[in-house]
Amino acid sequence: MAAYSQKRKGRQIKDTKKILDGHVHLFLSDSAQKSPTKIVRQVGPKQLKRQCDESFILIGNAGGDILFVNSRILEWFGYSRKELIGRPLAWLIPGQFRVQHTDKRVDFVVTPHHKSIKHEPEFQGRGKNGRTIPLNIRLDPMGKGNDGATLVTMTNITERKRDRETIRLSTAALHELNLNKTITDNASTSLLMLDTFGQVTFANPATEVVMGYTPDELIGKVLHQVVHHTHQDGTPFPMEECPIIGILPLTHALRNYEDVFIHKDGHFYPVRCNARQIFIQEVRVGIVMEILDITDLQHAEKDRQLSTLELVRQVHERTEELVNSQKRLREMAAELNLTEQRERQRIAMELHDYLSQLLVLCRLKVSQTMQGLKPETQELGLIKETEDILDQALTYARTLVAELSPSVLFEFGLLAALKWLAGQMIHHGLNVTMTCEGIQDLKVPEDKAILLYQSTRELFFNVMKHAGTNHATLTIGKEEGMLRITVGDEGKGFHSTKGTATSFTDPSMKFGLFSIRERMFSLGGLFAIESQPTHGTSASLLLPLSLKREKRSILHQDPPGDSPSTSSSLRATL
């Protein structure tokens, strides 16, 4: 008997399983005592069947080696019992989970446990063919004491994960559905869904506000037959002609389509429609529509158009008034210049006919007095000084008469007058160089000649006042049927704005140039300025040349004797 017992001690008990009367007896080796010990764990038949059917069950020793596996493990993992018994439990776990599992198992073995523990988070098992499966692992101590044996239950949670994902997706879909419902319920425009036959399958609450029909009254009905069946003139609107129904078999969308619908109470009202196709798994199932009542928009648009027309009318009237006022101002400016010139002529004639004659007579009397005196008379020097003063006064009067109303302009024409003016400017400190480009004779009506002469004179004085130079040029020529008179300088210059007089900083200069421009416009001509700082200024008077000689023309001939030049100064003679 002793020999038999000793023989049993030297034998390694690998695995014995008996099922008797609904009980399972597991015989395991005691790895802690290094001697065989029979440990019996009884498991109820219902619990055993559930575990065997749903779980992968194995038993491991304190070292983590597999002592027992159930048939479910063999089926799924693809190993034979012989291949698994004695292998480490970590052999069934992919590498990325092994460290975590080993730490849990060691902690479970070192610390006495009387209750089962679960691994969190989930692990994965790896089969012989390399496929993996998500698992939850449960560790149960075997026996009342800690003999090192552990019951390992691994549950396949694939279906559980799938169920959780299904629940998550369903929850998200429900949330999206609730969100969409919230959006459609609170939308201010009518939102509809039609199937491929044009029947309403969905309508939001705003539809009743727009169409007068509740969603329940529309669902299941063909939309065209409810709100779009008749034209405004009372003629039928065939369904096959309806643009909304027409897009059902097509793939394009309907954007900002405007039409007229029929309200539930029978009145017509304008709408704007947008529609696009609905596809489910690439199958067309209908269209979604947005319908907006644009009655108020059309009224607002009509009011806007009426306001715009009224504004345009008022602007046209004001513009016409401004144009007429500007025309009258130009005419008045031209008339003012002519009046000024006539007044200059009158004053010049008064000076010539009265003052100058008195001065001449006085000088003659002084000369006669001097002739009757003896050379040694003391008053002779005083009388001589008086004669000189009278000569100066007479010279000034003659020059003043010439500047007020140059007789050369009326006697010999514009070209001669401009030549004389260029020479006269030397007395004011401005040296003018004059150039005539192909001009031998100018036939300009008297009123226009006067304005051109006065404008040229003002341009010369502008050079003297603002250019900072004592030299100017005068160029006279013809181009494209226009007479061009250009006054240029190489002075300080200024920033011009497209040849207008609106950018001049000096008020007197601005008004003077503006006045010149208005004069030229009144004559049907133009006034152009080109200037840049430090690059001088060029001001041009342009006047269309008439082929016919007008009534108010003057003689155009050079004065007798030497012609006036730019380098000589002419004095008016009486």
C-alpha positions as CSV (number, residue, x, y, z in Angstrom):
1,M,0.0,0.0,0.0
2,A,2.9,2.3,0.9
3,A,4.6,1.6,-2.5
4,Y,1.4,2.4,-4.3
5,S,1.0,5.7,-2.4
6,Q,4.6,6.6,-3.2
7,K,4.0,5.9,-6.8
8,R,1.1,8.3,-6.9
9,K,3.2,11.0,-5.3
10,G,5.7,10.9,-8.1
11,R,3.2,11.0,-10.8
12,Q,2.2,14.4,-12.3
13,I,-1.6,14.6,-12.5
14,K,-2.3,16.7,-15.7
15,D,-6.0,16.8,-16.0
16,T,-8.9,14.7,-15.0
17,K,-12.6,15.5,-15.5
18,K,-15.6,13.7,-14.4
19,I,-19.2,14.6,-14.7
20,L,-21.4,12.7,-12.3
21,D,-25.0,13.6,-11.5
22,G,-24.6,17.1,-12.8
23,H,-21.3,17.8,-10.9
24,V,-17.8,18.4,-12.4
25,H,-14.7,17.2,-10.4
26,L,-11.4,18.9,-11.5
27,F,-8.2,17.3,-10.3
28,L,-5.3,19.7,-10.4
29,S,-1.7,19.7,-9.3
30,D,-0.8,22.0,-6.4
31,S,2.0,24.1,-7.9
32,A,2.7,25.8,-4.5
33,Q,3.3,22.5,-2.6
34,K,5.1,20.7,-5.5
35,S,3.0,17.6,-4.6
36,P,-0.3,16.4,-6.2
37,T,-3.4,17.6,-4.4
38,K,-6.9,16.9,-5.4
39,I,-8.9,20.0,-5.5
40,V,-12.6,19.6,-6.2
41,R,-14.7,22.4,-7.3
42,Q,-18.3,21.8,-7.8
43,V,-20.2,23.8,-10.4
44,G,-24.0,23.6,-10.8
45,P,-25.1,22.1,-14.2
46,K,-27.0,25.3,-15.3
47,Q,-24.1,27.6,-14.6
48,L,-21.6,25.1,-16.2
49,K,-23.7,24.8,-19.3
50,R,-24.0,28.6,-19.6
51,Q,-20.3,29.1,-19.1
52,C,-19.4,26.3,-21.5
53,D,-21.7,27.5,-24.2
54,E,-20.9,31.2,-24.0
55,S,-17.4,31.5,-22.6
56,F,-13.9,30.3,-23.1
57,I,-12.9,28.6,-19.9
58,L,-9.4,27.5,-18.8
59,I,-7.5,26.9,-15.5
60,G,-4.0,28.2,-14.9
61,N,-1.5,27.7,-12.1
62,A,0.4,30.3,-10.2
63,G,3.0,30.5,-12.9
64,G,0.4,31.3,-15.5
65,D,0.6,27.9,-17.3
66,I,-2.6,26.4,-18.7
67,L,-3.8,23.3,-16.9
68,F,-7.3,23.0,-18.4
69,V,-9.2,24.3,-21.4
70,N,-12.8,23.7,-22.4
71,S,-13.8,22.6,-25.9
72,R,-15.1,26.1,-26.8
73,I,-11.5,27.4,-26.7
74,L,-10.3,24.5,-28.8
75,E,-13.0,25.3,-31.4
76,W,-12.4,29.0,-31.8
77,F,-8.7,29.3,-31.2
78,G,-7.9,26.3,-33.4
79,Y,-5.5,24.5,-31.1
80,S,-5.6,21.0,-29.8
81,R,-5.7,20.3,-26.1
82,K,-2.2,18.9,-26.3
83,E,-0.9,22.1,-27.9
84,L,-2.4,24.3,-25.1
85,I,-1.8,22.3,-21.8
86,G,1.4,23.5,-20.2
87,R,1.6,26.6,-22.4
88,P,1.5,30.1,-20.7
89,L,-1.9,31.8,-20.7
90,A,-0.3,34.8,-22.4
91,W,0.2,32.6,-25.5
92,L,-3.5,33.2,-26.4
93,I,-3.2,37.0,-26.0
94,P,-1.8,39.4,-28.6
95,G,1.5,41.1,-27.7
96,Q,0.1,44.6,-27.0
97,F,-2.1,43.1,-24.2
98,R,0.4,40.7,-22.6
99,V,2.1,43.1,-20.2
100,Q,-1.2,44.4,-18.9
101,H,-2.6,40.9,-18.5
102,T,0.6,39.6,-16.7
103,D,0.5,42.5,-14.3
104,K,-3.2,41.8,-13.4
105,R,-2.5,38.1,-13.0
106,V,0.6,38.6,-10.8
107,D,-1.4,41.0,-8.6
108,F,-4.2,38.5,-8.4
109,V,-1.8,35.7,-7.3
110,V,0.3,37.8,-4.8
111,T,-2.7,39.4,-3.1
112,P,-5.2,36.9,-1.6
113,H,-8.5,37.1,-3.3
114,H,-11.8,35.5,-2.2
115,K,-13.8,37.1,-4.9
116,S,-13.5,37.2,-8.7
117,I,-12.1,40.2,-10.5
118,K,-12.5,41.4,-14.1
119,H,-10.0,42.9,-16.4
120,E,-10.8,46.5,-17.6
121,P,-10.6,47.5,-20.3
122,E,-11.3,44.7,-22.7
123,F,-8.6,42.4,-24.1
124,Q,-8.3,40.5,-27.3
125,G,-7.6,36.8,-27.9
126,R,-5.6,35.5,-30.8
127,G,-6.3,32.2,-32.6
128,K,-3.8,29.9,-34.2
129,N,-4.6,31.4,-37.6
130,G,-3.9,34.9,-36.3
131,R,-7.4,36.2,-36.1
132,T,-8.4,38.1,-33.0
133,I,-11.5,38.4,-30.9
134,P,-12.5,41.0,-28.3
135,L,-12.8,39.5,-24.8
136,N,-13.7,40.3,-21.3
137,I,-11.5,38.3,-18.9
138,R,-12.7,37.2,-15.4
139,L,-10.3,35.6,-12.8
140,D,-11.7,33.4,-10.0
141,P,-9.7,31.8,-7.2
142,M,-10.2,28.0,-6.9
143,G,-10.7,26.6,-3.4
144,K,-11.0,28.4,-0.1
145,G,-7.3,29.0,0.3
146,N,-4.9,30.5,-2.2
147,D,-3.4,27.4,-3.7
148,G,-2.3,29.3,-6.8
149,A,-4.9,27.8,-9.2
150,T,-7.1,30.3,-11.0
151,L,-10.2,29.8,-13.1
152,V,-10.1,32.1,-16.1
153,T,-13.3,32.9,-17.9
154,M,-13.1,34.7,-21.2
155,T,-16.3,36.0,-22.8
156,N,-16.6,36.9,-26.5
157,I,-18.0,40.4,-26.5
158,T,-18.2,40.8,-30.3
159,E,-22.0,40.8,-30.3
160,R,-22.0,43.0,-27.3
161,K,-19.7,45.5,-29.0
162,R,-21.9,45.3,-32.1
163,D,-24.9,45.9,-30.0
164,R,-23.3,48.9,-28.3
165,E,-22.3,50.4,-31.7
166,T,-25.8,49.8,-32.9
167,I,-27.2,51.6,-29.8
168,R,-24.7,54.4,-30.3
169,L,-25.6,54.8,-33.9
170,S,-29.3,54.6,-33.1
171,T,-28.9,57.2,-30.4
172,A,-27.0,59.5,-32.8
173,A,-29.7,58.9,-35.5
174,L,-32.4,59.7,-33.0
175,H,-30.6,62.8,-31.8
176,E,-30.2,63.9,-35.5
177,L,-33.8,63.1,-36.1
178,N,-34.9,65.2,-33.1
179,L,-32.6,68.0,-34.2
180,N,-34.0,67.9,-37.8
181,K,-37.5,67.9,-36.4
182,T,-36.7,70.9,-34.2
183,I,-35.3,72.7,-37.2
184,T,-38.2,71.9,-39.5
185,D,-40.8,72.7,-36.8
186,N,-39.3,76.1,-36.2
187,A,-38.6,77.0,-39.8
188,S,-40.5,80.0,-41.1
189,T,-40.8,78.6,-44.7
190,S,-42.8,75.7,-45.8
191,L,-40.7,72.5,-46.1
192,L,-42.2,69.5,-48.0
193,M,-41.1,66.1,-49.1
194,L,-42.6,64.6,-52.2
195,D,-42.3,61.0,-53.4
196,T,-41.6,60.1,-57.1
197,F,-45.3,60.5,-57.9
198,G,-45.5,64.0,-56.5
199,Q,-47.4,63.0,-53.3
200,V,-46.6,64.8,-50.1
201,T,-44.8,62.5,-47.6
202,F,-43.8,65.2,-45.1
203,A,-44.9,68.8,-44.3
204,N,-43.7,71.1,-41.5
205,P,-46.0,73.3,-39.4
206,A,-45.1,76.4,-41.4
207,T,-46.8,74.9,-44.4
208,E,-50.2,75.7,-42.8
209,V,-49.2,79.4,-42.5
210,V,-48.1,79.5,-46.1
211,M,-50.7,77.3,-47.8
212,G,-53.6,77.2,-45.3
213,Y,-53.5,73.4,-45.2
214,T,-52.3,71.4,-42.2
215,P,-49.6,68.8,-42.7
216,D,-52.2,66.0,-42.2
217,E,-54.4,67.5,-45.0
218,L,-51.5,67.4,-47.4
219,I,-49.7,64.1,-46.7
220,G,-50.7,61.5,-49.2
221,K,-52.0,64.0,-51.7
222,V,-50.4,65.1,-55.0
223,L,-49.2,68.7,-54.3
224,H,-49.9,70.0,-57.8
225,Q,-53.5,68.9,-57.6
226,V,-54.0,70.8,-54.3
227,V,-52.2,74.1,-54.8
228,H,-51.1,74.3,-58.4
229,H,-53.9,73.0,-60.6
230,T,-55.2,76.3,-62.1
231,H,-53.7,79.4,-63.7
232,Q,-54.6,82.9,-62.5
233,D,-56.8,83.4,-65.5
234,G,-58.9,80.3,-64.5
235,T,-57.5,77.9,-67.1
236,P,-56.4,74.5,-66.0
237,F,-52.7,73.9,-65.2
238,P,-51.9,70.4,-66.5
239,M,-49.7,68.4,-64.2
240,E,-47.4,67.4,-67.0
241,E,-46.6,71.1,-67.5
242,C,-45.7,71.7,-63.9
243,P,-42.0,72.6,-63.5
244,I,-42.0,71.2,-59.9
245,I,-43.3,67.8,-61.0
246,G,-41.1,68.0,-64.0
247,I,-37.9,67.7,-62.0
248,L,-39.0,64.4,-60.3
249,P,-37.4,62.1,-63.0
250,L,-34.4,64.5,-63.5
251,T,-31.2,64.9,-61.4
252,H,-30.9,68.7,-61.4
253,A,-32.3,71.0,-58.7
254,L,-34.9,73.8,-59.0
255,R,-33.6,77.1,-57.7
256,N,-35.5,80.3,-57.0
257,Y,-38.4,79.3,-59.3
258,E,-41.2,81.8,-58.9
259,D,-44.8,80.8,-59.6
260,V,-48.3,81.3,-58.2
261,F,-50.1,78.9,-55.8
262,I,-53.7,78.6,-54.7
263,H,-54.3,79.1,-51.0
264,K,-56.8,77.0,-49.1
265,D,-59.2,79.9,-49.0
266,G,-59.0,80.2,-52.8
267,H,-56.9,83.3,-53.4
268,F,-53.7,83.2,-55.5
269,Y,-50.4,84.2,-54.0
270,P,-46.8,84.3,-55.4
271,V,-44.2,81.8,-54.1
272,R,-40.6,81.1,-54.6
273,C,-39.6,77.5,-54.7
274,N,-36.3,75.6,-54.3
275,A,-36.2,71.8,-54.7
276,R,-33.6,69.1,-55.0
277,Q,-33.6,65.3,-55.4
278,I,-33.5,62.9,-52.5
279,F,-31.4,59.7,-52.9
280,I,-31.2,56.7,-50.6
281,Q,-28.4,54.3,-51.5
282,E,-28.2,55.9,-54.9
283,V,-31.9,55.4,-55.5
284,R,-34.1,58.4,-56.2
285,V,-37.0,58.5,-53.7
286,G,-38.4,62.0,-54.3
287,I,-37.7,65.6,-53.7
288,V,-37.4,68.0,-50.8
289,M,-39.0,71.5,-51.3
290,E,-38.8,74.9,-49.7
291,I,-41.7,77.2,-50.5
292,L,-41.7,80.8,-49.5
293,D,-44.7,83.2,-49.8
294,I,-43.2,86.3,-51.5
295,T,-46.3,88.5,-51.4
296,D,-44.6,90.9,-49.0
297,L,-41.4,90.8,-51.0
298,Q,-43.1,91.6,-54.2
299,H,-45.0,94.5,-52.6
300,A,-41.7,95.8,-51.1
301,E,-40.0,95.4,-54.6
302,K,-42.8,97.3,-56.2
303,D,-42.5,100.0,-53.6
304,R,-38.8,100.1,-54.2
305,Q,-39.2,100.3,-57.9
306,L,-41.7,103.1,-57.5
307,S,-39.4,104.9,-55.2
308,T,-36.5,104.4,-57.6
309,L,-38.6,105.7,-60.5
310,E,-39.6,108.8,-58.4
311,L,-36.0,109.3,-57.4
312,V,-34.8,109.0,-61.0
313,R,-37.5,111.5,-62.0
314,Q,-36.5,113.9,-59.3
315,V,-32.8,113.5,-60.2
316,H,-33.6,114.0,-63.9
317,E,-35.5,117.2,-63.0
318,R,-32.8,118.5,-60.7
319,T,-30.2,117.6,-63.3
320,E,-32.1,119.4,-66.0
321,E,-32.5,122.4,-63.7
322,L,-28.7,122.3,-62.9
323,V,-27.8,122.0,-66.6
324,N,-30.1,124.9,-67.5
325,S,-28.8,126.9,-64.6
326,Q,-25.2,126.1,-65.6
327,K,-26.1,127.1,-69.2
328,R,-27.6,130.4,-68.0
329,L,-24.6,131.0,-65.8
330,R,-22.3,130.4,-68.7
331,E,-24.3,132.7,-70.9
332,M,-24.3,135.3,-68.1
333,A,-20.6,134.9,-67.7
334,A,-20.1,135.3,-71.4
335,E,-22.4,138.3,-71.4
336,L,-20.6,139.7,-68.3
337,N,-17.3,139.4,-70.1
338,L,-18.7,141.2,-73.1
339,T,-20.2,143.8,-70.9
340,E,-16.9,144.2,-69.1
341,Q,-15.2,144.6,-72.5
342,R,-17.7,147.1,-73.6
343,E,-17.2,149.0,-70.4
344,R,-13.4,148.8,-70.9
345,Q,-13.9,150.3,-74.4
346,R,-16.1,153.1,-73.0
347,I,-13.6,153.9,-70.3
348,A,-10.8,153.7,-72.8
349,M,-12.6,156.1,-75.1
350,E,-13.3,158.5,-72.2
351,L,-9.6,158.4,-71.3
352,H,-8.6,158.8,-75.0
353,D,-11.1,161.4,-75.9
354,Y,-11.0,163.6,-72.8
355,L,-8.1,162.9,-70.4
356,S,-5.5,162.3,-73.0
357,Q,-6.6,165.3,-75.0
358,L,-6.4,167.5,-71.9
359,L,-2.9,166.2,-71.2
360,V,-1.9,166.8,-74.8
361,L,-3.3,170.3,-74.7
362,C,-1.7,171.0,-71.4
363,R,1.7,169.9,-72.7
364,L,1.3,172.2,-75.7
365,K,0.6,175.1,-73.5
366,V,3.6,174.3,-71.4
367,S,5.7,174.1,-74.6
368,Q,4.4,177.5,-75.8
369,T,5.2,179.0,-72.4
370,M,8.7,177.7,-72.5
371,Q,9.3,179.1,-76.0
372,G,8.3,182.6,-74.7
373,L,10.7,182.6,-71.8
374,K,14.3,183.7,-71.8
375,P,16.9,181.0,-71.1
376,E,18.0,182.7,-67.9
377,T,14.5,182.7,-66.4
378,Q,14.5,180.9,-63.0
379,E,11.1,179.2,-63.6
380,L,12.3,177.5,-66.7
381,G,13.6,174.5,-64.8
382,L,10.3,174.0,-63.0
383,I,8.3,174.3,-66.2
384,K,10.6,171.7,-67.8
385,E,9.9,169.3,-64.9
386,T,6.2,169.9,-65.4
387,E,6.5,169.1,-69.1
388,D,8.3,165.8,-68.2
389,I,5.5,164.9,-65.7
390,L,2.9,165.6,-68.4
391,D,4.8,163.4,-70.8
392,Q,4.8,160.5,-68.2
393,A,1.1,161.0,-67.5
394,L,0.3,161.0,-71.2
395,T,2.4,157.9,-71.8
396,Y,0.6,156.1,-68.9
397,A,-2.8,157.2,-70.2
398,R,-2.0,155.8,-73.6
399,T,-0.8,152.5,-72.1
400,L,-3.8,152.3,-69.9
401,V,-6.1,152.9,-72.8
402,A,-4.3,150.1,-74.7
403,E,-4.6,147.6,-71.8
404,L,-8.3,148.5,-71.2
405,S,-9.3,148.0,-74.8
406,P,-6.4,147.2,-77.1
407,S,-7.2,148.9,-80.4
408,V,-5.0,146.4,-82.2
409,L,-7.5,143.7,-81.4
410,F,-10.4,145.5,-83.1
411,E,-8.3,146.9,-85.9
412,F,-6.0,144.0,-86.8
413,G,-7.5,140.9,-85.3
414,L,-6.8,138.3,-82.6
415,L,-3.4,137.0,-83.9
416,A,-1.9,140.6,-84.0
417,A,-3.5,141.3,-80.5
418,L,-1.8,138.2,-79.0
419,K,1.5,139.2,-80.5
420,W,1.2,142.7,-79.0
421,L,0.1,141.2,-75.6
422,A,3.1,138.9,-75.5
423,G,5.4,141.9,-76.1
424,Q,3.6,144.0,-73.5
425,M,4.1,141.4,-70.7
426,I,7.8,142.3,-70.5
427,H,6.7,145.5,-68.7
428,H,5.1,143.4,-66.0
429,G,8.3,141.3,-65.5
430,L,7.3,138.3,-67.7
431,N,9.2,137.4,-70.8
432,V,7.0,135.6,-73.3
433,T,8.2,133.5,-76.2
434,M,5.5,133.2,-78.9
435,T,5.2,130.4,-81.5
436,C,2.7,130.2,-84.3
437,E,2.4,126.7,-85.7
438,G,1.1,127.0,-89.3
439,I,-1.1,130.0,-88.4
440,Q,-0.9,133.0,-90.8
441,D,-4.4,134.4,-90.2
442,L,-7.1,133.9,-87.7
443,K,-10.7,134.6,-88.6
444,V,-12.5,134.6,-85.2
445,P,-15.8,136.4,-84.4
446,E,-15.3,139.5,-82.4
447,D,-17.0,138.3,-79.2
448,K,-15.0,135.1,-79.2
449,A,-11.8,137.0,-80.0
450,I,-12.4,139.3,-77.0
451,L,-12.9,136.3,-74.6
452,L,-9.8,134.5,-76.0
453,Y,-7.7,137.6,-75.6
454,Q,-8.9,138.2,-72.0
455,S,-8.4,134.5,-71.1
456,T,-4.9,134.5,-72.5
457,R,-4.1,137.7,-70.5
458,E,-5.3,136.1,-67.3
459,L,-3.2,133.0,-67.9
460,F,-0.1,135.2,-68.2
461,F,-0.9,136.9,-64.9
462,N,-1.4,133.5,-63.3
463,V,2.1,132.5,-64.3
464,M,3.4,135.7,-62.8
465,K,1.5,135.2,-59.5
466,H,1.8,131.5,-58.9
467,A,4.5,129.8,-61.1
468,G,7.5,131.3,-59.5
469,T,9.1,132.0,-62.9
470,N,9.6,135.0,-65.1
471,H,9.4,133.2,-68.4
472,A,6.4,131.8,-70.3
473,T,5.5,130.4,-73.7
474,L,2.6,131.2,-76.0
475,T,1.8,128.6,-78.7
476,I,-0.9,129.1,-81.3
477,G,-1.9,126.3,-83.6
478,K,-4.7,124.3,-85.2
479,E,-5.5,120.6,-84.7
480,E,-8.5,118.6,-85.8
481,G,-10.6,121.6,-86.6
482,M,-9.8,123.3,-83.3
483,L,-7.9,126.5,-82.5
484,R,-5.5,125.8,-79.7
485,I,-3.9,128.6,-77.7
486,T,-1.5,127.3,-75.1
487,V,0.2,129.2,-72.3
488,G,3.0,127.2,-70.7
489,D,5.7,127.7,-68.0
490,E,8.4,125.6,-66.3
491,G,7.5,126.9,-62.8
492,K,6.4,125.2,-59.6
493,G,3.4,123.4,-61.0
494,F,0.6,121.8,-58.9
495,H,-1.5,118.6,-58.6
496,S,-4.2,118.8,-61.3
497,T,-7.2,116.6,-61.4
498,K,-8.0,115.5,-65.0
499,G,-7.5,119.0,-66.3
500,T,-10.2,120.5,-64.0
501,A,-10.0,123.6,-61.8
502,T,-11.2,121.7,-58.7
503,S,-7.9,120.9,-57.1
504,F,-6.3,124.3,-56.9
505,T,-5.5,125.4,-53.4
506,D,-5.2,129.1,-54.0
507,P,-8.8,130.5,-54.0
508,S,-7.9,133.3,-56.4
509,M,-6.3,130.9,-58.8
510,K,-9.1,128.5,-58.6
511,F,-11.7,131.1,-59.3
512,G,-9.7,132.6,-62.2
513,L,-9.3,129.2,-63.9
514,F,-12.9,128.3,-63.2
515,S,-14.0,131.5,-64.8
516,I,-11.8,130.8,-67.9
517,R,-13.3,127.3,-68.2
518,E,-16.8,128.7,-68.0
519,R,-16.0,131.2,-70.7
520,M,-14.7,128.5,-73.0
521,F,-17.7,126.3,-72.4
522,S,-20.0,129.2,-73.2
523,L,-18.2,129.5,-76.6
524,G,-18.6,125.8,-77.2
525,G,-14.9,125.2,-76.5
526,L,-12.7,123.6,-73.9
527,F,-10.2,124.5,-71.3
528,A,-7.5,121.9,-70.4
529,I,-4.7,122.0,-67.8
530,E,-1.8,119.7,-67.4
531,S,0.5,120.2,-64.4
532,Q,2.8,118.4,-62.0
533,P,4.7,119.7,-59.1
534,T,8.2,121.0,-60.2
535,H,7.3,120.2,-63.8
536,G,5.5,123.4,-64.7
537,T,2.0,123.9,-66.1
538,S,0.4,123.9,-69.6
539,A,-3.0,125.6,-70.0
540,S,-4.8,125.3,-73.3
541,L,-7.8,127.2,-74.8
542,L,-9.5,125.1,-77.5
543,L,-12.2,126.6,-79.8
544,P,-13.9,125.0,-82.8
545,L,-13.1,126.9,-86.0
546,S,-16.1,127.9,-88.0
547,L,-15.9,127.6,-91.8
548,K,-18.4,130.4,-92.2
549,R,-17.6,134.0,-91.3
550,E,-20.0,135.2,-88.6
551,K,-21.6,138.6,-88.6
552,R,-19.7,139.9,-85.6
553,S,-16.3,139.6,-87.3
554,I,-13.6,142.1,-87.5
555,L,-10.9,143.0,-90.1
556,H,-7.9,140.7,-90.0
557,Q,-4.9,142.5,-91.4
558,D,-1.5,143.4,-90.0
559,P,-1.0,147.0,-88.9
560,P,1.0,149.2,-91.2
561,G,4.8,149.4,-90.6
562,D,6.7,146.9,-88.6
563,S,4.7,144.0,-87.2
564,P,4.7,143.7,-83.4
565,S,7.1,141.1,-82.1
566,T,7.5,139.3,-78.8
567,S,10.7,141.2,-78.0
568,S,9.3,144.8,-78.5
569,S,6.8,146.8,-76.6
570,L,4.1,148.7,-78.4
571,R,2.6,151.9,-77.1
572,A,-0.8,153.0,-78.0
573,T,-0.8,156.1,-80.1
574,L,-3.5,158.8,-80.2
